[in-house]
């Protein structure tokens, strides 16, 4: 089972000489649980490059959207498999305040894009979750939990026979209003996971300006990983203004923080093109 990052930025793509190392594309993560299916978390600008790799791949594709804000869906019209005749693609979203997974195609109308969703060649369907917010995709269980983010959305926990991962982006662990999901509930949902990918957009000194914007502090993501006893933490959804040098420094500080607490948790900075085995 392999996890590969194709986009790690938040809010807006940020190409340039200062973002070459970690990448400038917005959120898109590929997970390959077996030889039968492909799971993709979010369709930011990074999905364009991923689509070029998958065009000759016959596996069914499942797109799991954390939510439908621009930076998580804007790459979908450039995802080549949706133009393949007969290609099977499932769309999944949960806990949105408005619409369902199918609404992600509304961005493809003639006012915004030259090709409409009615012209797509793939066999695209919305995949429903059960009353508990879970669904089986092949032998892989996908469970959801509501995010603390404007407009709603979901974090995902993936369970396979070989390991587990959690994907949580655009989530404010301690919002200024009553939380949709409390901190203890996050700890329970994540508990003991092999690999946690979590929103780590802001530094402590950026509060309170960004309080209520729906994102977490890096220090909060570290504490969450510690409290939930995860094995590996991947800091994700980098601020678009954050340079490679700044991310290097944050990673070093984060690893030092974890070591100072005698924790055996491995900490990484998510980076385009980098893969992890479960």
KAURWO-V68337 format. One record per helix or strand of 3 or more residues. SS is the DSSP state (A for helix, B for strand). FROM is the first residue (numbers start at 0). TO is the last residue. Records with the same first field share a line. If there is no record, write none. Layout:
SS->FROM-TO ; FROM-TO
//
This chain:
B->1-6 ; 27-31 ; 36-40 ; 59-63 ; 87-91 ; 122-125 ; 133-136 ; 139-145 ; 153-158 ; 163-167 ; 194-198 ; 231-235 ; 265-268 ; 274-276
A->46-53 ; 69-72 ; 75-77 ; 79-82 ; 100-106 ; 116-118 ; 182-189 ; 203-205 ; 217-226 ; 243-259
//
